[in-house]
């Protein structure tokens, strides 16, 4: 099949996770567009707002020389970013709730600034491609593209390779059967020239390191075993094909007849959610009142 990125099915870690949790939630978040605005819709919550703000601050560091990254306080960098999620735009029900989440964000960034570890080492930034996202053809024949952003690629000079780092703003550990590392391994391998030699999750909201963390590095930095790349490709392509088939048949049914993943988005369609703005990526943002 001739390559056409605009007719291809695009998949990412977030969209695949949506589909695995609930096909209906996948449809409402990744396919459906409001007929009035032509925009996709999303429901924002305080944890999502917190994660988005912290990730944006850290992401801005990768393009700077290592010696320049921490010259300006990360907390100061948070202030203009937080304006994007303040109040209802971040799903906060009141000022007290927002203040609590902002204090958590400040603490994470202060911990990072005080114990930066890999942040002060050489890094590689993957160039954004079509749709302003790093991407490549997962399958030419099936016209499927894998895309997504990797938080940080540390350059390992001794082996001329890269080490994947994913920043976590929640306390819960990533499941061992998660497709996140397989997807990031595929993206890093196919969108830049260096070999991938390792991967870590960095749990920023932790003060004490877990018992299985790497012996060296900042608290919360947990080294992970790299998955097999051939097995990763197979697992991701299998799910991507199911997504493509569901889109072709327009079959997106919640297996539970309504679940925690799709129910908030259904409330957007029924007019039970409050519209609070449009994101930089042209998504209509809603909040749900309990």
SEVEXMAR-481792 format. One record per atom (N, C-alpha, C): atom name; x, y, z. Coordinates in steps of 0.1 Angstrom, whole numbers, plus 2048, in hexadecimal, padded with zeros to 3 digits. Layout:
// SEVEXMAR-481792
site,px,py,pz
CA,X,Y,Z .
...
This chain:
// SEVEXMAR-481792
site,px,py,pz
N,808,7F4,800 .
CA,800,800,800 .
C,809,80C,800 .
N,805,816,7F8 .
CA,80D,823,7F7 .
C,80C,82A,805 .
N,817,830,809 .
CA,816,837,816 .
C,80F,844,815 .
N,805,846,81E .
CA,7FE,852,81F .
C,7FB,854,82E .
N,803,85D,834 .
CA,802,85F,842 .
C,7F5,865,847 .
N,7EE,86B,83D .
CA,7E1,872,841 .
C,7D5,868,841 .
N,7D7,85D,83A .
CA,7CC,852,83A .
C,7D0,847,843 .
N,7DC,847,848 .
CA,7E1,83C,851 .
C,7DA,83C,85E .
N,7DA,830,865 .
CA,7D5,82F,873 .
C,7E1,832,87C .
N,7E0,83C,884 .
CA,7EB,840,88D .
C,7E8,83A,89B .
N,7F2,834,8A1 .
CA,7F0,82F,8AE .
C,7FC,834,8B7 .
N,7F9,834,8C4 .
CA,803,839,8CD .
C,801,831,8DA .
N,809,833,8E4 .
CA,807,82D,8F1 .
C,7FA,830,8F7 .
N,7F6,83D,8F7 .
CA,7EA,842,8FD .
C,7DE,83C,8F6 .
N,7DE,83C,8E8 .
CA,7D2,837,8E1 .
C,7D1,828,8E2 .
N,7DC,821,8E2 .
CA,7DB,813,8E4 .
C,7D6,80F,8F2 .
N,7DB,817,8FC .
CA,7D6,815,90A .
C,7C7,817,90B .
N,7C2,822,904 .
CA,7B4,824,903 .
C,7AC,818,8FE .
N,7B1,813,8F3 .
CA,7AA,808,8EC .
C,7AA,7FB,8F5 .
N,7B5,7F9,8FB .
CA,7B6,7ED,904 .
C,7AD,7EE,910 .
N,7AB,7FA,915 .
CA,7A2,7FC,920 .
C,794,7FB,91C .
N,790,802,911 .
CA,783,802,90C .
C,782,808,8FE .
N,77E,800,8F4 .
CA,77D,804,8E6 .
C,774,811,8E5 .
N,76A,812,8ED .
CA,761,81D,8EC .
C,768,82A,8F1 .
N,770,829,8FB .
CA,778,834,900 .
C,783,838,8F5 .
N,788,82E,8EE .
CA,792,831,8E3 .
C,78B,839,8D9 .
N,77F,835,8D5 .
CA,777,83C,8CB .
C,774,84B,8CF .
N,76F,84D,8DB .
CA,76C,85A,8DF .
C,777,863,8E1 .
N,783,85E,8E4 .
CA,78F,866,8E6 .
C,797,868,8DA .
N,797,85E,8D1 .
CA,7A0,85E,8C6 .
C,79A,85F,8B8 .
N,78D,85D,8B7 .
CA,786,85D,8AA .
C,77B,868,8A9 .
N,773,868,8B3 .
CA,767,871,8B3 .
C,76C,87F,8B3 .
N,765,887,8AB .
CA,766,896,8AA .
C,759,89D,8AC .
N,759,8A7,8B4 .
CA,74C,8AF,8B7 .
C,748,8B5,8A9 .
N,73C,8B2,8A5 .
CA,738,8B7,898 .
C,737,8C6,897 .
N,736,8CD,8A3 .
CA,735,8DB,8A3 .
C,742,8E2,8A1 .
N,74D,8DC,8A7 .
CA,75A,8E2,8A7 .
C,764,8DB,89E .
N,761,8CE,89B .
CA,76B,8C6,893 .
C,777,8C2,89B .
N,776,8C3,8A9 .
CA,781,8C0,8B1 .
C,77E,8B2,8B9 .
N,789,8AB,8BC .
CA,788,8A0,8C5 .
C,785,8A5,8D3 .
N,781,89D,8DC .
CA,77D,8A1,8E9 .
C,785,899,8F4 .
N,787,8A0,8FF .
CA,78E,899,90A .
C,789,89E,917 .
N,78A,896,922 .
CA,786,89A,92F .
C,792,89B,937 .
N,794,8A7,93D .
CA,7A0,8AA,945 .
C,79D,8A7,954 .
N,7A7,8A2,95B .
CA,7A7,8A0,969 .
C,7B3,8A5,970 .
N,7B3,8A8,97C .
CA,7BF,8AE,983 .
C,7CC,8A6,981 .
N,7CB,898,982 .
CA,7D8,891,980 .
C,7DD,892,972 .
N,7D4,893,968 .
CA,7D9,895,95A .
C,7DF,8A3,958 .
N,7D9,8AD,95F .
CA,7DE,8BB,95E .
C,7EC,8BB,964 .
N,7ED,8B5,970 .
CA,7FA,8B5,977 .
C,805,8AE,96E .
N,802,8A3,968 .
CA,80C,89C,960 .
C,80F,8A4,953 .
N,805,8AA,94D .
CA,808,8B2,941 .
C,811,8BE,944 .
N,80F,8C5,94F .
CA,817,8D0,953 .
C,826,8CC,956 .
N,828,8C2,95E .
CA,835,8BE,962 .
C,83D,8B9,956 .
N,836,8B1,94D .
CA,83C,8AC,941 .
C,841,8B7,938 .
N,838,8C1,937 .
CA,83C,8CC,92E .
C,848,8D4,933 .
N,84A,8D6,93F .
CA,855,8DC,945 .
C,862,8D4,942 .
N,861,8C7,945 .
CA,86D,8BE,943 .
C,870,8BD,934 .
N,866,8BC,92C .
CA,868,8BB,91D .
C,870,8C6,918 .
N,86E,8D2,91D .
CA,875,8DE,918 .
C,884,8DE,91B .
N,888,8D5,923 .
CA,897,8D5,927 .
C,89F,8CD,91D .
N,899,8C4,916 .
CA,8A1,8BB,90D .
C,8A8,8C2,902 .
N,8A2,8CD,8FD .
CA,8A8,8D5,8F2 .
C,8B3,8DE,8F6 .
N,8B5,8DF,903 .
CA,8BF,8E8,909 .
C,8CD,8E1,90B .
N,8D8,8E8,90A .
CA,8E5,8E1,90E .
C,8E4,8DD,91C .
N,8EA,8D2,920 .
CA,8EA,8CD,92E .
C,8ED,8D7,938 .
N,8F7,8E0,935 .
CA,8FB,8EA,93F .
C,8F1,8F5,941 .
N,8E7,8F6,938 .
CA,8DD,901,939 .
C,8D0,8FC,93F .
N,8CE,8EF,940 .
CA,8C0,8EA,943 .
C,8BB,8EF,951 .
N,8C3,8F0,95A .
CA,8BE,8F3,968 .
C,8C2,901,96C .
N,8C7,90A,963 .
CA,8CA,917,967 .
C,8BE,91F,96B .
N,8B3,91C,965 .
CA,8A6,923,96A .
C,89F,919,972 .
N,899,91D,97D .
CA,892,914,986 .
C,886,90D,97F .
N,885,900,981 .
CA,87A,8F9,97A .
C,86D,8FD,980 .
N,86D,902,98C .
CA,860,907,992 .
C,85C,914,98B .
N,865,91C,988 .
CA,862,928,980 .
C,85D,925,972 .
N,862,91A,96C .
CA,85D,916,95F .
C,84F,910,960 .
N,84C,90B,96C .
CA,83E,905,96D .
C,834,910,96D .
N,836,91C,972 .
CA,82C,926,973 .
C,824,929,966 .
N,82B,92C,95B .
CA,824,92F,94F .
C,81D,923,949 .
N,823,917,94B .
CA,81D,90B,947 .
C,810,908,94E .
N,810,90A,95B .
CA,804,908,964 .
C,7F8,910,960 .
N,7FB,91C,95A .
CA,7F0,924,955 .
C,7E7,91D,94B .
N,7ED,913,944 .
CA,7E5,90C,93A .
C,7DB,902,940 .
N,7DD,8FE,94D .
CA,7D5,8F4,954 .
C,7CE,8FA,960 .
N,7D0,907,963 .
CA,7CA,90C,96F .
C,7BB,90C,96F .
N,7B5,90B,97B .
CA,7A6,90B,97C .
C,79F,900,975 .
N,794,903,96E .
CA,78D,8F8,968 .
C,794,8F2,95C .
N,79E,8F9,956 .
CA,7A6,8F4,94B .
C,7AD,8E7,94F .
N,7B0,8E6,95C .
CA,7B7,8DA,961 .
C,7AE,8D1,969 .
N,7A1,8D3,968 .
CA,797,8CB,96F .
C,796,8CD,97E .
N,79C,8D8,983 .
CA,79C,8DA,991 .
C,78E,8E0,996 .
N,789,8DB,9A0 .
CA,77C,8DF,9A5 .
C,77C,8EB,9AE .
N,788,8EE,9B3 .
CA,78A,8FA,9BC .
C,798,8FD,9BD .
N,79B,909,9C3 .
CA,7A9,90E,9C4 .
C,7B1,904,9CD .
N,7AB,900,9D8 .
CA,7B2,8F7,9E1 .
C,7B7,8EA,9DB .
N,7AF,8E4,9D2 .
CA,7B3,8D8,9CB .
C,7BE,8DB,9C1 .
N,7BD,8E6,9BA .
CA,7C7,8EA,9B1 .
C,7D4,8ED,9B8 .
N,7D4,8F3,9C3 .
CA,7E0,8F7,9CA .
C,7E7,8EA,9CF .
N,7E0,8E0,9D3 .
CA,7E6,8D3,9D7 .
C,7ED,8CC,9CB .
N,7E7,8CD,9BF .
CA,7EE,8C7,9B4 .
C,7FA,8CF,9AF .
N,7F8,8DC,9B0 .
CA,804,8E4,9AC .
C,810,8E2,9B6 .
N,80D,8E1,9C2 .
CA,817,8DE,9CC .
C,81E,8D1,9C9 .
N,817,8C7,9C5 .
CA,81D,8BA,9C1 .
C,826,8BC,9B5 .
N,821,8C4,9AB .
CA,82A,8C6,99F .
C,836,8CE,9A3 .
N,835,8D7,9AC .
CA,841,8DF,9B0 .
C,84B,8D5,9B7 .
N,846,8CD,9C0 .
CA,84E,8C3,9C7 .
C,856,8BA,9BD .
N,84F,8B5,9B3 .
CA,855,8AC,9A9 .
C,861,8B4,9A2 .
N,85E,8C0,99E .
CA,868,8C7,997 .
C,874,8CB,9A0 .
N,871,8CE,9AC .
CA,87C,8D1,9B6 .
C,884,8C5,9B8 .
N,87E,8B9,9BA .
CA,886,8AD,9BB .
C,88F,8AB,9AF .
N,889,8AD,9A3 .
CA,891,8AB,997 .
C,89D,8B5,996 .
N,89A,8C1,99A .
CA,8A5,8CB,99A .
C,8B0,8C8,9A4 .
N,8AC,8C3,9B0 .
CA,8B6,8C0,9BA .
C,8BE,8B3,9B7 .
N,8B8,8AA,9B0 .
CA,8BE,89D,9AD .
C,8BC,89A,99F .
N,8C2,8A1,995 .
CA,8BE,8A0,987 .
C,8C3,894,980 .
N,8CE,88E,985 .
CA,8D3,882,97E .
C,8D4,883,96F .
N,8CD,87B,967 .
CA,8CF,87B,958 .
C,8CB,889,952 .
N,8C4,891,959 .
CA,8C0,89E,953 .
C,8CC,8A6,94F .
N,8D7,8A5,956 .
CA,8E3,8AD,953 .
C,8ED,8A5,94A .
N,8E8,89A,945 .
CA,8F0,893,93B .
C,8EC,895,92D .
N,8F3,891,923 .
CA,8F0,893,915 .
C,8E3,88C,912 .
N,8DB,893,90A .
CA,8CE,88D,906 .
C,8CC,88F,8F7 .
N,8C3,886,8F1 .
CA,8C0,887,8E3 .
C,8B1,88A,8E2 .
N,8AE,893,8DA .
CA,8A0,897,8D7 .
C,89C,892,8CA .
N,891,889,8C9 .
CA,88C,884,8BD .
C,885,890,8B6 .
N,887,892,8A9 .
CA,881,89C,8A1 .
C,872,898,89F .
N,869,8A1,8A1 .
CA,85B,89F,89E .
C,859,89E,88F .
N,850,895,88B .
CA,84E,893,87D .
C,840,898,879 .
N,839,891,870 .
CA,82B,894,86C .
C,823,895,878 .
N,819,89E,878 .
CA,810,89F,884 .
C,817,8A4,890 .
N,823,8A9,88F .
CA,82B,8AE,89A .
C,82E,8A4,8A4 .
N,82F,897,8A0 .
CA,832,88C,8A9 .
C,83D,883,8A3 .
N,846,87E,8AA .
CA,84F,874,8A5 .
C,847,868,8A1 .
N,849,862,895 .
CA,841,857,891 .
C,848,850,886 .
N,843,843,883 .
CA,849,83B,878 .
C,83E,831,875 .
N,840,82B,869 .
CA,836,821,864 .
C,838,814,86C .
N,82F,811,875 .
CA,830,804,87B .
C,82D,7F9,871 .
N,824,7FB,868 .
CA,822,7F1,85D .
C,81E,7F9,850 .
N,826,7F8,846 .
CA,823,7FE,839 .
C,817,7F7,833 .
N,817,7EA,834 .
CA,80C,7E3,82D .
C,7FE,7E6,834 .
N,7FE,7E8,841 .
CA,7F1,7EB,848 .
C,7EF,7F9,849 .
N,7F8,802,844 .
CA,7F7,810,845 .
C,7F4,815,853 .
N,7FD,810,85C .
CA,7FC,813,86B .
C,809,81B,86F .
N,807,826,876 .
CA,812,82E,87B .
C,812,82E,88A .
N,81E,82C,88F .
CA,820,82D,89E .
C,826,83A,8A1 .
N,820,841,8AB .
CA,825,84F,8AE .
C,826,850,8BD .
N,82C,85B,8C1 .
CA,82C,85E,8CF .
C,839,866,8D3 .
N,838,86C,8DF .
CA,844,873,8E4 .
C,84A,86B,8EF .
N,858,86A,8EF .
CA,85F,864,8FA .
C,864,86F,903 .
N,862,86E,910 .
CA,866,879,919 .
C,874,87D,918 .
N,87D,874,918 .
CA,88C,877,919 .
C,894,86C,913 .
N,89E,86F,90A .
CA,8A7,865,905 .
C,8B5,86A,90A .
N,8BA,863,914 .
CA,8C8,866,919 .
C,8D2,860,910 .
N,8DC,868,90C .
CA,8E6,863,903 .
C,8F1,85C,90B .
N,8F4,84F,908 .
CA,8FE,847,90F .
C,90B,847,906 .
N,914,850,90A .
CA,920,852,901 .
C,929,846,900 .
N,92A,83E,90B .
CA,933,832,90A .
C,92F,828,900 .
N,922,827,8FD .
CA,91D,81D,8F3 .
C,916,824,8E7 .
N,917,831,8E7 .
CA,911,839,8DC .
C,902,834,8DA .
N,8FB,834,8E5 .
CA,8ED,82F,8E5 .
C,8E4,838,8ED .
N,8D7,835,8EE .
CA,8CE,83D,8F6 .
C,8C7,835,900 .
N,8C3,83B,90B .
CA,8BC,835,916 .
C,8AF,83D,918 .
N,8A4,835,917 .
CA,896,83B,917 .
C,893,83E,926 .
N,88E,84A,928 .
CA,889,84E,936 .
C,87B,853,934 .
N,872,84E,93C .
CA,864,852,93C .
C,861,858,94A .
N,85C,864,94B .
CA,859,86B,957 .
C,84B,867,95C .
N,849,863,968 .
CA,83C,85F,96E .
C,838,869,978 .
N,82C,86F,977 .
CA,828,879,981 .
C,81E,873,98B .
N,81A,866,989 .
CA,811,85F,992 .
C,819,856,99B .
N,813,851,9A6 .
CA,81A,848,9AF .
C,819,839,9AA .
N,80F,836,9A3 .
CA,80D,828,99F .
C,818,824,994 .
N,81D,818,996 .
CA,827,813,98D .
C,821,80E,980 .
N,828,810,976 .
CA,823,80B,968 .
C,823,7FB,969 .
N,818,7F6,964 .
CA,816,7E7,964 .
C,821,7E0,95B .
N,825,7D5,960 .
CA,830,7CD,959 .
C,82C,7C9,94B .
N,81F,7C8,948 .
CA,81A,7C4,93B .
C,816,7D0,932 .
N,819,7DC,937 .
CA,816,7E8,930 .
C,81E,7E8,922 .
N,817,7EE,918 .
CA,81E,7EF,90B .
C,826,7FC,90A .
N,827,803,915 .
CA,82F,810,913 .
C,83D,80E,90F .
N,845,805,916 .
CA,853,803,913 .
C,854,7FD,905 .
N,84C,7F3,901 .
CA,84D,7EE,8F3 .
C,84B,7F8,8E9 .
N,841,801,8EB .
CA,83E,80C,8E2 .
C,84A,816,8E1 .
N,84F,81A,8ED .
CA,85A,823,8ED .
C,867,81E,8E7 .
N,869,811,8E9 .
CA,874,80A,8E3 .
C,873,80A,8D3 .
N,867,808,8CE .
CA,865,808,8C0 .
C,867,816,8BA .
N,861,820,8C1 .
CA,863,82E,8BD .
C,871,832,8BD .
N,878,830,8C8 .
CA,886,834,8C9 .
C,88F,82D,8BF .
N,88C,821,8BC .
CA,894,819,8B3 .
C,892,81E,8A4 .
N,886,822,8A1 .
CA,883,825,893 .
C,882,834,890 .
N,884,83D,89A .
CA,883,84B,897 .
C,890,853,899 .
N,89A,84B,89E .
CA,8A8,852,89F .
C,8B2,847,89D .
N,8BF,84B,89C .
CA,8C9,842,897 .
C,8D0,83A,8A1 .
N,8CF,83D,8AE .
CA,8D7,837,8B9 .
C,8D0,82A,8BD .
N,8D8,820,8C1 .
CA,8D2,814,8C7 .
C,8CD,817,8D5 .
N,8C2,810,8D9 .
CA,8BC,812,8E6 .
C,8C2,808,8EF .
N,8C9,80D,8FA .
CA,8D0,804,903 .
C,8CA,802,911 .
N,8BF,80A,914 .
CA,8B9,808,921 .
C,8AC,811,922 .
N,8A5,80F,92D .
CA,899,817,92F .
C,897,818,93E .
N,891,823,942 .
CA,88D,825,950 .
C,880,82D,951 .
N,879,82A,95C .
CA,86E,833,960 .
C,873,83C,96C .
N,86F,848,96C .
CA,873,851,976 .
C,866,856,97D .
N,864,851,989 .
CA,858,854,991 .
C,85B,861,999 .
N,856,86C,994 .
CA,85A,879,99A .
C,853,87C,9A7 .
N,848,875,9AA .
CA,841,878,9B6 .
C,845,86F,9C2 .
N,851,869,9C1 .
CA,856,861,9CB .
C,861,867,9D3 .
N,861,866,9E0 .
CA,86C,86B,9E8 .
C,876,860,9EA .
N,871,853,9EC .
CA,87A,848,9EF .
C,87A,83F,9E3 .
N,886,83A,9DF .
CA,887,831,9D4 .
C,880,823,9D7 .
N,87A,81D,9CD .
CA,875,80F,9CF .
C,880,805,9D1 .
N,87D,7FA,9D7 .
CA,887,7F0,9DA .
C,88E,7EB,9CD .
N,888,7EC,9C2 .
CA,88E,7E6,9B6 .
C,894,7F0,9AC .
N,896,7FD,9B1 .
CA,89B,807,9A9 .
C,8AA,804,9A6 .
N,8AF,80B,99C .
CA,8BD,80A,998 .
C,8C6,80F,9A4 .
N,8D2,809,9A5 .
CA,8DA,80D,9B1 .
C,8DF,81B,9B0 .
N,8DF,820,9A4 .
CA,8E4,82E,9A2 .
C,8D9,837,99C .
N,8D9,843,99F .
CA,8D0,84C,999 .
C,8C6,852,9A3 .
N,8BF,85D,99F .
CA,8B6,864,9A8 .
C,8AB,85A,9AE .
N,8A5,85E,9B9 .
CA,89A,857,9BE .
C,88E,856,9B4 .
N,888,84B,9B3 .
CA,87D,849,9AA .
C,881,845,99C .
N,88E,844,999 .
CA,892,840,98C .
C,894,831,98C .
N,88B,82A,985 .
CA,88B,81C,985 .
C,88F,816,977 .
N,89A,80F,977 .
CA,89E,80A,96A .
C,896,7FD,966 .
N,892,7FC,959 .
CA,88A,7F2,955 .
C,891,7E9,94A .
N,88E,7DC,94A .
CA,894,7D4,940 .
C,88D,7D7,932 .
N,896,7D8,928 .
CA,890,7DB,91B .
C,889,7CF,915 .
N,87D,7D1,910 .
CA,876,7C6,90A .
C,87D,7C1,8FD .
N,87A,7B5,8F8 .
CA,87F,7B0,8EB .
C,878,7B8,8E0 .
N,880,7BD,8D7 .
CA,87A,7C6,8CD .
C,871,7BF,8C3 .
N,874,7B2,8C0 .
CA,86B,7AB,8B7 .
C,85E,7A8,8BD .
N,85E,7A4,8CA .
CA,852,7A2,8D1 .
C,84A,7AF,8D3 .
N,851,7BA,8D5 .
CA,84B,7C7,8D6 .
C,843,7CA,8CA .
N,84A,7C8,8BF .
CA,844,7CB,8B2 .
C,837,7C3,8B0 .
N,838,7B6,8B3 .
CA,82C,7AD,8B1 .
C,821,7B2,8BA .
N,823,7B4,8C7 .
CA,819,7B8,8D0 .
C,812,7C5,8CC .
N,81A,7CF,8C8 .
CA,814,7DC,8C4 .
C,80D,7DB,8B7 .
N,812,7D4,8AD .
CA,80B,7D3,8A0 .
C,7FE,7CB,8A2 .
N,7FE,7C1,8AA .
CA,7F1,7B9,8AC .
C,7E6,7C2,8B1 .
N,7E9,7CB,8BB .
CA,7DF,7D4,8C0 .
C,7DB,7DE,8B6 .
N,7E5,7E3,8AF .
CA,7E3,7EE,8A4 .
C,7DA,7E9,899 .
N,7DC,7DC,896 .
CA,7D3,7D6,88B .
C,7C4,7D5,890 .
N,7C3,7D2,89D .
CA,7B5,7D1,8A3 .
C,7AF,7DF,8A3 .
N,7B7,7E9,8A6 .
CA,7B2,7F7,8A5 .
C,7AE,7FB,897 .
N,7B6,7F7,88E .
CA,7B3,7FA,880 .
C,7A6,7F3,87B .
N,7A4,7E7,880 .
CA,798,7DF,87C .
C,78C,7E5,882 .
N,78D,7E9,88F .
CA,782,7F0,896 .
C,77E,7FD,88F .
N,788,804,88A .
CA,785,811,883 .
C,77E,80E,876 .
N,783,804,86F .
CA,77D,800,862 .
C,76E,7FC,863 .
N,76B,7F5,86E .
CA,75E,7F0,870 .
C,755,7F9,878 .
N,75C,804,87E .
CA,755,80D,887 .
C,74E,806,892 .
N,756,7FD,898 .
CA,751,7F5,8A4 .
C,759,7F9,8B0 .
N,753,800,8B9 .
CA,75A,804,8C5 .
C,750,803,8D1 .
N,750,7F7,8D6 .
CA,746,7F3,8E1 .
C,74E,7F2,8EE .
N,748,7F8,8F8 .
CA,74E,7F6,906 .
C,74A,7E8,90A .
N,753,7E0,90E .
CA,750,7D2,913 .
C,748,7D1,91F .
N,747,7DC,927 .
CA,740,7DC,933 .
C,732,7E4,932 .
N,730,7E9,926 .
CA,723,7F1,924 .
C,724,7FE,92B .
N,730,803,92D .
CA,732,810,934 .
C,73D,80E,93F .
N,748,815,93E .
CA,753,812,948 .
C,759,820,94C .
N,763,81F,955 .
CA,769,82B,95A .
C,771,832,94E .
N,775,82B,944 .
CA,77D,831,939 .
C,774,839,92F .
N,768,833,92C .
CA,760,83A,922 .
C,755,842,928 .
N,751,840,934 .
CA,745,847,93A .
C,747,856,93B .
N,753,85B,93F .
CA,755,86A,93F .
C,753,870,931 .
N,758,869,927 .
CA,758,86E,919 .
C,749,86E,914 .
N,742,863,918 .
CA,734,863,914 .
C,72C,86F,91A .
N,730,873,925 .
CA,729,87F,92C .
C,72C,88B,924 .
N,737,88C,91D .
CA,739,897,914 .
C,72F,898,909 .
N,72C,88C,903 .
CA,722,88B,8F8 .
C,714,88E,8FD .
N,711,88A,909 .
CA,703,88C,90E .
C,701,89A,914 .
N,70C,8A3,914 .
CA,70A,8B0,918 .
C,70C,8B2,927 .
N,711,8A7,92E .
CA,712,8A8,93D .
C,720,8AD,941 .
N,729,8B0,938 .
CA,736,8B5,93B .
C,737,8C4,938 .
N,740,8CB,93E .
CA,742,8D9,93C .
C,74E,8DC,933 .
N,74C,8E3,929 .
CA,756,8E7,91F .
C,75F,8F2,926 .
N,76C,8F1,926 .
CA,775,8FB,92D .
C,77F,900,924 .
N,780,8FC,917 .
CA,78A,902,90E .
C,78E,8F8,903 .
N,797,8FD,8FB .
CA,79D,8F5,8F0 .
C,7AC,8F4,8F2 .
N,7B2,8E8,8F1 .
CA,7C1,8E7,8F4 .
C,7C9,8EC,8E8 .
N,7D6,8EC,8EA .
CA,7DF,8F0,8DF .
C,7DF,8E6,8D3 .
N,7DA,8DA,8D6 .
CA,7D9,8CF,8CC .
C,7CB,8CE,8C6 .
N,7C3,8D9,8C9 .
CA,7B5,8DA,8C3 .
C,7AC,8CF,8C8 .
N,7AD,8CC,8D5 .
CA,7A4,8C3,8DC .
C,79A,8CC,8E4 .
N,78E,8C9,8E4 .
CA,784,8D0,8ED .
C,785,8C9,8FA .
N,788,8D1,905 .
CA,78A,8CC,912 .
C,77D,8CE,91A .
N,77A,8C3,922 .
CA,76E,8C3,92A .
C,772,8BF,938 .
N,76A,8C2,942 .
CA,76B,8BD,94F .
C,75D,8B7,953 .
N,75E,8AD,95C .
CA,752,8A7,961 .
C,750,8AB,970 .
N,744,8B0,973 .
CA,741,8B3,981 .
C,73A,8A7,987 .
N,740,8A4,993 .
CA,73A,898,99A .
C,72D,89B,9A0 .
